[in-house]
Amino acid sequence: MTQTATQQKDYDAITRLARDLEPRVENRIVLGLAWQSPHAEAFWGNRYTDFHPFTGMRSAGKYRIFRLPQTSRPERLQAIRVLKQLGAAALIWVGTGYALHRRFEKGTLTSVCDHIHLTGGNPLTGPNDARIGPRYPDMTQPYDPAWTKRMERAALALGYPIQRCVYAEVSGPPTPAECRLLAFSGADVYGDGLTADVMTAAHCGLPIAAVIAIRAVYAPEEIPDTCNENETNDTDRRLSELISRIVV
């Protein structure tokens, strides 16, 4: 179902969806999970796929985890607002990116501490409903420190080195000159996705933490050092173990 920005921010529709989902929470702590990888399917096992706007739902320990849709940005942003209405503890965002510096090795994990939004789009344009969030949300600390540290501790407990990064979202593959510009601007990693979700979460007051797996290193003027299939599968396995560790 196609949704306009106004429909995404329809407070009554968001509230109805949250009320419909409440019986499925089963007195568990609610977590949202946005995971951009086909390998994420292995984490879900037998999924529920019948409830708009989420594409999957499962229980893990004390948590009830709702998976955000990957294919539809409007539905994904609405799902973030529904998570807030459900009283979710946080949204965990999992994705991949490309490093701009050699200190970030391919296959390693990074936690996002800040970002540079370069796509030009903004999910908060249009009329604002103060019941959902303020006209201009505070973006001075968009990534929740407590959940970020929890994610980092989980990675270290699994023996996976993890570094913090500044993430730049771009709308297309950058040229070598654009890579130099990104690195000069303070970015460590670039990719697509994430920032619209972060702005939406900040707007409605939902804590968010993001982990990015490095698919390749695109240091300016160097031949890209990319992951092969085996390395990609190994990276996805580490991400799956990390998410499982977080929700134990």
C-alpha positions as a Python dict, from the first residue, in 0.01 Angstrom:
ca = {
    (1, 'M'): (0, 0, 0),
    (2, 'T'): (144, 336, -106),
    (3, 'Q'): (138, 605, 159),
    (4, 'T'): (193, 979, 140),
    (5, 'A'): (402, 1166, 395),
    (6, 'T'): (80, 1293, 552),
    (7, 'Q'): (-51, 938, 595),
    (8, 'Q'): (278, 833, 754),
    (9, 'K'): (228, 1104, 1015),
    (10, 'D'): (-142, 1039, 1075),
    (11, 'Y'): (-152, 1015, 1454),
    (12, 'D'): (-486, 835, 1466),
    (13, 'A'): (-373, 571, 1213),
    (14, 'I'): (-48, 516, 1403),
    (15, 'T'): (-238, 479, 1730),
    (16, 'R'): (-480, 226, 1577),
    (17, 'L'): (-195, 13, 1446),
    (18, 'A'): (-23, 20, 1785),
    (19, 'R'): (-343, -85, 1964),
    (20, 'D'): (-391, -374, 1720),
    (21, 'L'): (-38, -495, 1793),
    (22, 'E'): (-55, -465, 2172),
    (23, 'P'): (-206, -816, 2227),
    (24, 'R'): (97, -964, 2048),
    (25, 'V'): (350, -800, 2276),
    (26, 'E'): (273, -1050, 2555),
    (27, 'N'): (416, -836, 2835),
    (28, 'R'): (760, -837, 2674),
    (29, 'I'): (992, -546, 2610),
    (30, 'V'): (946, -426, 2252),
    (31, 'L'): (1245, -377, 2022),
    (32, 'G'): (1250, -269, 1659),
    (33, 'L'): (1501, -419, 1417),
    (34, 'A'): (1589, -270, 1078),
    (35, 'W'): (1821, -510, 900),
    (36, 'Q'): (1922, -455, 540),
    (37, 'S'): (2039, -800, 432),
    (38, 'P'): (1881, -1106, 273),
    (39, 'H'): (2094, -1311, 515),
    (40, 'A'): (1887, -1168, 800),
    (41, 'E'): (1617, -1423, 714),
    (42, 'A'): (1811, -1691, 903),
    (43, 'F'): (1771, -1489, 1224),
    (44, 'W'): (1392, -1490, 1195),
    (45, 'G'): (1318, -1855, 1140),
    (46, 'N'): (938, -1897, 1138),
    (47, 'R'): (821, -1542, 1091),
    (48, 'Y'): (487, -1371, 1119),
    (49, 'T'): (437, -1178, 794),
    (50, 'D'): (72, -1088, 812),
    (51, 'F'): (67, -761, 999),
    (52, 'H'): (111, -422, 836),
    (53, 'P'): (341, -227, 872),
    (54, 'F'): (591, -490, 997),
    (55, 'T'): (732, -777, 791),
    (56, 'G'): (834, -1002, 1077),
    (57, 'M'): (791, -1056, 1446),
    (58, 'R'): (951, -1294, 1693),
    (59, 'S'): (1022, -1341, 2062),
    (60, 'A'): (1375, -1355, 2200),
    (61, 'G'): (1413, -1388, 2575),
    (62, 'K'): (1232, -1099, 2738),
    (63, 'Y'): (1202, -910, 2409),
    (64, 'R'): (935, -897, 2142),
    (65, 'I'): (1116, -799, 1824),
    (66, 'F'): (942, -630, 1532),
    (67, 'R'): (1121, -623, 1200),
    (68, 'L'): (1078, -310, 990),
    (69, 'P'): (999, -354, 619),
    (70, 'Q'): (1294, -318, 381),
    (71, 'T'): (1110, -255, 56),
    (72, 'S'): (888, 41, 138),
    (73, 'R'): (1030, 354, 296),
    (74, 'P'): (688, 506, 379),
    (75, 'E'): (579, 189, 562),
    (76, 'R'): (916, 166, 738),
    (77, 'L'): (891, 523, 868),
    (78, 'Q'): (535, 465, 982),
    (79, 'A'): (649, 147, 1158),
    (80, 'I'): (906, 350, 1353),
    (81, 'R'): (629, 574, 1482),
    (82, 'V'): (415, 271, 1568),
    (83, 'L'): (708, 129, 1767),
    (84, 'K'): (716, 447, 1972),
    (85, 'Q'): (342, 417, 2041),
    (86, 'L'): (402, 58, 2154),
    (87, 'G'): (653, 185, 2410),
    (88, 'A'): (951, 24, 2237),
    (89, 'A'): (1282, 39, 2422),
    (90, 'A'): (1484, 108, 2107),
    (91, 'L'): (1531, 55, 1736),
    (92, 'I'): (1844, -137, 1633),
    (93, 'W'): (1956, -53, 1278),
    (94, 'V'): (2184, -302, 1101),
    (95, 'G'): (2340, -235, 764),
    (96, 'T'): (2650, -234, 549),
    (97, 'G'): (2876, 43, 425),
    (98, 'Y'): (3204, 129, 260),
    (99, 'A'): (3499, 263, 454),
    (100, 'L'): (3690, 574, 351),
    (101, 'H'): (3995, 502, 568),
    (102, 'R'): (4226, 202, 592),
    (103, 'R'): (4185, 184, 971),
    (104, 'F'): (3841, 32, 905),
    (105, 'E'): (3913, -313, 765),
    (106, 'K'): (3669, -497, 542),
    (107, 'G'): (3443, -733, 733),
    (108, 'T'): (3471, -543, 1061),
    (109, 'L'): (3185, -384, 1253),
    (110, 'T'): (3138, -16, 1329),
    (111, 'S'): (2891, 161, 1554),
    (112, 'V'): (2754, 490, 1427),
    (113, 'C'): (2807, 788, 1657),
    (114, 'D'): (2704, 1062, 1412),
    (115, 'H'): (2609, 1106, 1049),
    (116, 'I'): (2621, 1341, 751),
    (117, 'H'): (2297, 1346, 554),
    (118, 'L'): (2365, 1414, 184),
    (119, 'T'): (2065, 1276, -5),
    (120, 'G'): (1855, 1593, 8),
    (121, 'G'): (1540, 1415, 127),
    (122, 'N'): (1378, 1478, 463),
    (123, 'P'): (1106, 1255, 613),
    (124, 'L'): (985, 1539, 835),
    (125, 'T'): (874, 1775, 557),
    (126, 'G'): (511, 1871, 538),
    (127, 'P'): (261, 1940, 816),
    (128, 'N'): (378, 1850, 1164),
    (129, 'D'): (162, 1689, 1432),
    (130, 'A'): (301, 1781, 1774),
    (131, 'R'): (144, 1465, 1922),
    (132, 'I'): (402, 1266, 1724),
    (133, 'G'): (700, 1496, 1770),
    (134, 'P'): (827, 1856, 1760),
    (135, 'R'): (862, 2056, 1441),
    (136, 'Y'): (1242, 2062, 1485),
    (137, 'P'): (1364, 1760, 1683),
    (138, 'D'): (1694, 1771, 1871),
    (139, 'M'): (1964, 1610, 1655),
    (140, 'T'): (2261, 1689, 1881),
    (141, 'Q'): (2273, 1324, 1995),
    (142, 'P'): (2076, 1119, 1742),
    (143, 'Y'): (2229, 782, 1840),
    (144, 'D'): (2143, 662, 2188),
    (145, 'P'): (2462, 635, 2401),
    (146, 'A'): (2332, 357, 2628),
    (147, 'W'): (2220, 128, 2345),
    (148, 'T'): (2534, 206, 2145),
    (149, 'K'): (2753, 104, 2438),
    (150, 'R'): (2542, -207, 2491),
    (151, 'M'): (2593, -301, 2128),
    (152, 'E'): (2967, -238, 2152),
    (153, 'R'): (2997, -447, 2469),
    (154, 'A'): (2811, -732, 2297),
    (155, 'A'): (3052, -719, 2002),
    (156, 'L'): (3358, -722, 2226),
    (157, 'A'): (3215, -1010, 2431),
    (158, 'L'): (3192, -1208, 2107),
    (159, 'G'): (3552, -1120, 2025),
    (160, 'Y'): (3464, -887, 1736),
    (161, 'P'): (3658, -559, 1724),
    (162, 'I'): (3426, -264, 1678),
    (163, 'Q'): (3503, 103, 1614),
    (164, 'R'): (3283, 410, 1614),
    (165, 'C'): (3227, 591, 1288),
    (166, 'V'): (3069, 895, 1129),
    (167, 'Y'): (2838, 770, 856),
    (168, 'A'): (2764, 964, 536),
    (169, 'E'): (2450, 872, 346),
    (170, 'V'): (2482, 924, -29),
    (171, 'S'): (2228, 877, -306),
    (172, 'G'): (2463, 700, -546),
    (173, 'P'): (2816, 557, -579),
    (174, 'P'): (3070, 836, -523),
    (175, 'T'): (3363, 909, -752),
    (176, 'P'): (3722, 918, -618),
    (177, 'A'): (3696, 1296, -589),
    (178, 'E'): (3371, 1264, -396),
    (179, 'C'): (3532, 1004, -169),
    (180, 'R'): (3806, 1256, -91),
    (181, 'L'): (3539, 1517, -18),
    (182, 'L'): (3351, 1279, 211),
    (183, 'A'): (3668, 1191, 401),
    (184, 'F'): (3765, 1560, 427),
    (185, 'S'): (3417, 1644, 562),
    (186, 'G'): (3467, 1404, 853),
    (187, 'A'): (3296, 1089, 724),
    (188, 'D'): (3450, 750, 796),
    (189, 'V'): (3196, 529, 618),
    (190, 'Y'): (2938, 586, 347),
    (191, 'G'): (2631, 399, 231),
    (192, 'D'): (2259, 436, 171),
    (193, 'G'): (1966, 418, 409),
    (194, 'L'): (1976, 497, 781),
    (195, 'T'): (1946, 876, 809),
    (196, 'A'): (1573, 902, 729),
    (197, 'D'): (1508, 633, 990),
    (198, 'V'): (1724, 819, 1244),
    (199, 'M'): (1548, 1151, 1184),
    (200, 'T'): (1208, 982, 1217),
    (201, 'A'): (1315, 810, 1541),
    (202, 'A'): (1453, 1137, 1680),
    (203, 'H'): (1131, 1315, 1587),
    (204, 'C'): (908, 1074, 1780),
    (205, 'G'): (1154, 1015, 2065),
    (206, 'L'): (1252, 653, 1995),
    (207, 'P'): (1611, 563, 2096),
    (208, 'I'): (1816, 421, 1809),
    (209, 'A'): (2155, 255, 1773),
    (210, 'A'): (2318, 154, 1444),
    (211, 'V'): (2584, -100, 1351),
    (212, 'I'): (2746, -97, 1006),
    (213, 'A'): (2947, -388, 867),
    (214, 'I'): (3226, -282, 632),
    (215, 'R'): (3172, -445, 292),
    (216, 'A'): (3469, -279, 124),
    (217, 'V'): (3736, -17, 173),
    (218, 'Y'): (3727, 263, -82),
    (219, 'A'): (4022, 471, 30),
    (220, 'P'): (4058, 755, -225),
    (221, 'E'): (4293, 684, -517),
    (222, 'E'): (4332, 318, -417),
    (223, 'I'): (4197, 2, -577),
    (224, 'P'): (3884, -97, -381),
    (225, 'D'): (3938, -386, -142),
    (226, 'T'): (3604, -569, -147),
    (227, 'C'): (3468, -868, 41),
    (228, 'N'): (3436, -1197, -143),
    (229, 'E'): (3133, -1423, -94),
    (230, 'N'): (3287, -1618, 194),
    (231, 'E'): (3384, -1296, 372),
    (232, 'T'): (3035, -1157, 317),
    (233, 'N'): (2875, -1466, 469),
    (234, 'D'): (3115, -1448, 764),
    (235, 'T'): (3026, -1083, 820),
    (236, 'D'): (2653, -1162, 813),
    (237, 'R'): (2712, -1441, 1063),
    (238, 'R'): (2883, -1195, 1299),
    (239, 'L'): (2593, -952, 1264),
    (240, 'S'): (2345, -1230, 1344),
    (241, 'E'): (2545, -1332, 1652),
    (242, 'L'): (2566, -968, 1762),
    (243, 'I'): (2191, -912, 1737),
    (244, 'S'): (2120, -1238, 1919),
    (245, 'R'): (2361, -1133, 2195),
    (246, 'I'): (2196, -792, 2234),
    (247, 'V'): (1849, -935, 2286),
    (248, 'V'): (1946, -1212, 2530),
}
